[in-house]
Amino acid sequence: MGNTIPNIAGVKRRNLADEIQEILDSNSLPSYLANVIDAFSIIRIVERLWRV
């Protein structure tokens, strides 16, 4: 995913979380795909919090 997002809608690479948010904010993806990416982001956040 980290290599794909910068290619969608010209997202500039900073970090994966920022890239995901930028692509979601651009509304350039079909809603079903945006929902999957958003859900993946939430899972990653919860996973990081769980480890702390």
N, C-alpha and C positions, 0 to 999 in steps of 0.2 A: 504494500500500500504506500509506503514511503517513497517509492520511485514513481508511482502512478499519479499521485495527487499534484505534483508540480506541473505535470503535463496537461492537466485539466484547467481550462480557463486561465492559463498563464499565472498560476499561483507561484509566488516567490518563496523559495525555501528558507525557512527559519528553523522551526522545529515542527515535529509532526502534529502536535496539538494545535499550533497556530495555523498550519496548513489545512487541517481538517476544518477548523472554524471558518477560515477564509473561503474555502470551497462551499461550505454549507451556506454561508452568508451571501454568496454570489448567486444562489438559486439557479445555477447552470446545470444541475443534475436533475434527473427525474425524481419525483418525490419518494418513490419506493427505494431508490438507491441512496438518497440522502438520509432516509430513515435508518437504513442498515448501517451506514457509516456513523451516524450519530449514536446508534445503539452500541456499536463497537467502541466508540470513544468513552461512553459511560461505563462500559464493562472494564475498560483499562483503568479508569479512574478508581473504580471500586476495588479492583485488584490491587492497585498501589496502596490504597488506604488500608486494605485488609492486612497487608504485610507489615504495616507500621505498628 
